[in-house]
Amino acid sequence: MEEVQGKWICGFWRRIGALLIDTLFLGVLGYVVGLFLEDTFVELGGWGRLIGFVVSITYFGVMNSSLSNGQTIGKKLLNIRVVDSSNSTLSLPKSFLRYSFLAVPFSLNGAQITNEALLSYLMYPLSFIIFGGLFSISYLYIFNRVTRQSIHDLVVGTYVVNSKVNSEEVPSVWKPHLVVVAVLFVTAGLVPVFTSDLAKSEPFKDLLATQEAINNNELVKYAGVTEGSTTFTSSDSVSKTTTYVNTQAFLYKDNVDDPDIAKQVAQTIINTYPESLNKNLIQVTLTYGYDIGIASKWNSYNHQFNPQELKGSE
């Protein structure tokens, strides 16, 4: 199918360009506010993303409605706007509803979801919304070349169009696209069925227990723990594999370069995950900062320990 170019329906790159401009604007806004409220944002932790969600849905909800002629700053600069099938701008409630279908999957993606939620039935709706939403939105953005409607446009019956072009009759969405979207959502909803056994496996369960122990440290707000290996091949074709346990610990205070805190965390790993003694390396990444969705600021420092040496220093 050929893409509609220079007609009523806006093309892919102009629409993406407008989104990038709006994202940059909100990012600068979030950065400036963060200069004054950094400590507050850090205290909020994972809840800070809720601030970005509220700011984004307010901005896009208001600006894409009839109150701003269906145009955000990016859309104004690129002469495009959001309308319904009759080429009329949206009411405020309809504009908010439209953007919520776009914002919710992106806001939940990367959120600090507790282990209890990840190991419960909540994982099914979360997977459905996050992965089903993200993949379906991306798929339609790229492959729905005639109407250029993604999930949020299809649900409320809207289009992103060129402002200075007269409206025209638009064909219906190609039915196989809807089939693909349905398959993506169903697949995403069923993913936890196949990952639940992994959560019950010994290494994963033990790492979760270690993560919980690190989280109990009064200096640590939240931590994640993984294990793995890297292989390095030298110039003389000799391969060397390094095994490791890695943790990233988010701190309440900006003490990321404090070796004593890092050693505490590494010691917790050894005490709660004996398999770490068989690794070549324990890497502790101490991190301080915030993420409010529209902007983030992080300061990190890597600390490395030899498990055997650390065990011997007890």
N, C-alpha and C positions, 0 to 999 in steps of 0.2 A: 504493500500500500504506500502510496506517495504521501509525503508530509504536506499539509496545507501551509503554504508559505505566502506571505503578502496578502492574506485574506483575513477574514474576521477572527478566526481562531488564532491565538498567539502561538508562535513557534517555540520549540524546546529551549533554545539557548537564550532567547530574550526573557523567558520566564525564569530560568535558572539565574540569569544575570540579575534580575530584580530581587530574587530571593537572597543572593549573595550580598547585594547592597543593603538590604534590610537587616540581614544577619550581622553585617559589619557595624551598622548603626547601633543595634542593640548591644553588640559586644563592647563598643566604645562607651555606651551609656553605663553598662554593667561595670566596666573597668573604673570609670570615674567615681561611681557610687562606692565601689570597693575601696577606694583610697580613704574614704571617711568611715566606712562601716566594716573594715576588714575583720576586727575582733568579733563582731556580731556574726558575720558570715561563717567564721571558723567555728564558733560555738554551735551554730545550727547544724554543722556537719552535713549528713545526707539530706536533711530537710531543706538545705539551702537551694536545692534544685526547684523546690516549690516556688521560690521567689521568681526564678527565671520563667517558670510556667505561667505564673500570674501576669508578669510583665509582658510576655510574648502574646498570650491569648488576649490581653487587653489591647495591645498595640495592633495586632493583626485583626482582631475582632472589630475594633472601632474603625480602623483605616480602610479595611476592605468592605465596609458597609456603605450605605447611602450617605452617612455623615461626612465621608471623605471621597464621595464619588467612586467608591470601589477601588481606591488607589492608596497603597502604602507609598512611602518615599521612593522605594525602588521602582515601583510600578509607574509613579508619576514621571520619573526620569526617563523611563523607557517607553512611555506612552502606551501602557496596557492597563487593564482594569478587570475586576471581577463582576460578572453579571449573571442573571438567570437566563433561561431560554428565550425570554422575550426582550432581552437586551436591557433589562432594568436592573439597577443596583439593588443590593440586598438590604433587608431590614437588619437591625442590630442583632436580635436574637438568632436569626438565620446565619449571620456572619460568624457569630461566636460558635454556633453549632458546627459550622463548616470547619473552622480552624481546629476545634477540639479533636476531630478525627485525625488530623495531621499531627497535633502537638502531643497527644497522650502517648503514642508508641515511642516517640523520640525522647520524651521526658522520662519515661520509665526505663528506657535503655541506658544502662550505666548507673542507675540508682543503686544505693547501698541496700540491697534486699537481704533481710536476715536469713540465717541458716534454717531457722524454723519454717520460714515461708518457702524456701527453696526445697525443703524436704517434705512439704505438706501438699494437700490438694490445691493450694493456691497457685502452685506452679503451672497448673493446666491453664487457667484463665490468663495468667501472666505471660506464658509462652504464646498463647493464642493472640493476645493483644500486641505484644512486643514484636515477636518474630513474624507473625502473620501480617501485622500492620506494616512493618518496615519493608519486608520483601514485596508485599502487594503494592505499596505506594511507589517503591522504586521501579517495579516492573511496569506499572501503568505509565509512569512518567516517561519511561524510555520507549515502550513499545506501542502504546495507544497513540498512534501518529495522526489519527483523523480528528478526534475530538479533544485530545490532549487532557482528558479528565483523569485525575487520579481518584483514590478512594473518597477523599473529602469532597471532591466535586460531584462524583456520582451519587453519593448519599443525599446531598441537598439539591442536586440538579443545577449546578453552576458551571460556568466556563470562564477561562481567562482569555480575554480578547484584545485585539488591537483597538485602541481608543478611537482612532481617526478613520476607521473602516466601517462601512455600513454592515448591519447584521445580515446574515444569510442562513439558509436552511442547512442544518448540519446532520449528516447521517448518524444513525445509532451506533453505539459502540459495537465493534466486532465481537460477536458472541463468544468465540474461543478465548478472548481476553478474560471474560467473566468466569469461564471454566477454569482457567489458569489461576485466577485470584482465589476461587473457591478451594482449589487443590492446595494452594499455599497456606490458606487459613486452617484447613483441616489438618494438613501435615504439621503445622506449627503447634496446633492444639494437642497432637498426639506425641510430640517429641518427648515429653516427660515420661511416657510409657517406656521408652527405650533407654532413658538416662537414669531411671530409678534404681536399676541394679548397680549402676556405677556408684551411686550414693551409698549403697550398702556394702561395697567392697572394702576390704581391710585398709589399704592405703588411704582411700578417700575418707573413711570414718576416722582414722587416726589423725589425719591432717586437720579435719574439722575440730577434733578435740584439742589439738595444738593451737589452732586459731582461737578457740574459745578461751584457752588459758592465757594467751597473749592479750586478748581483749580484756581480761580481768586485771591487767596491769593498770594502775590508776593513772599512769602517764599516757596510756594509749587509748585513743578514741575508737579506733577500728583497725583491724588487720586482716590481711589475706595471706594464705600460705600455699605454696606450690612446691613441687619437686620435679627435677628433670635432669637432662644431661646435654652437654655441648661437645662437639667433636671438632678438633682443630688439626688441620693437616699442614705440616711444615714444608719448607721448600724442598727437602729431600724425601718427600712423600711419606713421612712417618706420621701416622695418625695418633692423636692422644685425646682420650675422652675424659671430660670432667663431669662428675656427678655433683648435684647440689640440692640443698633445700633453700628456698627463697621466701622471704616474707617482706611485705610492705606494710609498715605500721604508721598510721596517721596519728600524729601527736596533738595534744591540746595546746602545747606551747612550742615556740620555734627553737627547739633544742636538737635539731636534726644532726648536728655535728658532735653530739655528746657521746663519746665512746662507752661510757658507763651504761647509758640507757640501751644502747645497741647490744652490749654484752648481756644485760638482763634478758633481753628478748631472745638472744641466741641461746642462753642458758635454759630458758623456758622450752625452747625447741628440743634441746637435748634431753631434758627431764621428761617431756611428755611424748616424744617421738624417738624412741631408741634407735630406729632405723637410720636416723641422721648421723649416727656415729660411723656408719659405713660409707658415708658420702665424703667427697673430697673437700667440700666447701659448704659453709653456711653463710648466706648473704642476707644481711638485714638492711633494708632501705627505709630510713626514717624520713617521713614526709610531713610537712606542715603547710596548710593553706586552705583554700575553699573552692567550691564549684557551685555556682548558682545557676547553672544551665546556660545562661547567655554570656557568661564570663567566668574565668577561673584563674587562680593564681596559686602556684605550688613552688615549694622549696624542698628539695630532696638531697639526701646525702647517703652514699652507699658505704656500708661497713662489711668487711669480710673476715670470717673466722675459720680456723682449722678445727674441725670438731674434736679431734683427739687432743690437741693442745688445750682447747677450752675445757674438755673433760678433766684433764690433768691439773688445771688451775683451780679446781673446786676446793 
